[in-house]
Amino acid sequence: MTIHLETKLRTEPPIENSARLTSAEVANLWTQYTNDTLAICFITHSLANAKDQEVRAILEFALELSRTHVGKVKEFLSREGYAVPKGFTEEDIINASAPALFSDDFLLNYFYVMGLLGLTSYAGALSTSARRDQREYFTLCQAETAELFNRIVDALVGKGLYVRPAILHAAQPVDFVEKQSYLNGWFGKERPLNAIEVSSVFYNMVKIELKTVLEMAFSQVVQSDEVRNYMQRGVKLCQEQFMALEKRLAEDDLPPPRKWESEVTSSTTPPFSDKLMLFHVVTLISASAAFYGAGLSVSQRRDIAVQYAKLIAEMGLLAEDGVNLLIRMGWMEQPPGAIDRDALLEKK
């Protein structure tokens, strides 16, 4: 089965740019290329197994977007004289006919969470771009991802799979905090979670659950014992963190998001390379530290903030070990970087 990573580019009028790409703009393009080539591999195998026609239509749309992005990024980087990353290729689908790893229902949830991450990522790329062509490009990417995200949410709602965060009592008057006890969490009576804290905890749990399911499924099919041990360690940590946050919601009689572990099939046939599966998991683990940080920044109870700090430390250590494993296996592609002046002097 051949995977076509290139596609016909949109017919848009050329935009003249005399300024060179900044480091931030190169980082945005480099990261998108790597992520979209991974997505092409993941979606291609998913399409080979998906049965639900609505799910298939969403996957086909997502695949079209990723192929378009890969072609456009290649054009941007090549024009500026940068090497195009290797990313992921047909070599990383080692068995295109491998049985499904996930149910169609979970695939919807997977792309829902990836849509959440994509919308955040494209907003960051847009806000750090100076060149007009880059801003226009990432504005378009944001709009495309929003369209994909809306299709996914509509499908989840239509199938009864979308789990909404808790509904709060609406008949509460406008009020202002009058006492320092609002911040309590170590000593004294703890107030119930506010809406901002509930939302943060809920969506962090949604993202943790995705990592748990991926690590569980990938641990069934990876070929390296070392990578398998890392995946199983990740499952254990993510499950522990999910339960710790679930306890926070339960204290205020609030519902947690759905768990998806039962949607992993019994397949032990690897569809992807160990490199792709490890990179995918490590990237999501690294991103989780940033989302925990966002949760910490909006938490107004001291104990919740301290808990987020603990979760960040645990996830950061797991991410570091994953990166070290990628390096040891020779799978860590190096992004463009600043010139090593010391190395140049040593050559002299």
Buried (B, 14 or more C-beta within 10 A) or exposed (E): EEBEBEBEEEEEEEEEBEEEBBEBBBBBBBBBBBBBBBBBBBBBBBBBBBEBEBBBEBBEBBBBBBBBBBBBBBBBBEEEEBEBBEBBBBEBBBBBEBBBBBBBBBBBBBBBBBBBBBBBBBEBBBEBBEBEBBBBBBBBBBEBBBEBBEBBBEBBEEBEBBBEBBEEEEEEEEEEEEEEEEBBBEEEEBBEBBEEBBBBBBBBBBBBBBBBBBBBBBBBBBEBEEBBEBBBBBBEBBBEBBEBBBEBBEEBEBBBBBBBEEBBBEBEEBBBBBBBBBBBBBBBBBBBBEBBEBBBEBBBBBBBBBBBEEBBEBBBEBBEBBBEBBEEBEBBBEEBEEEEEEEEEEEE
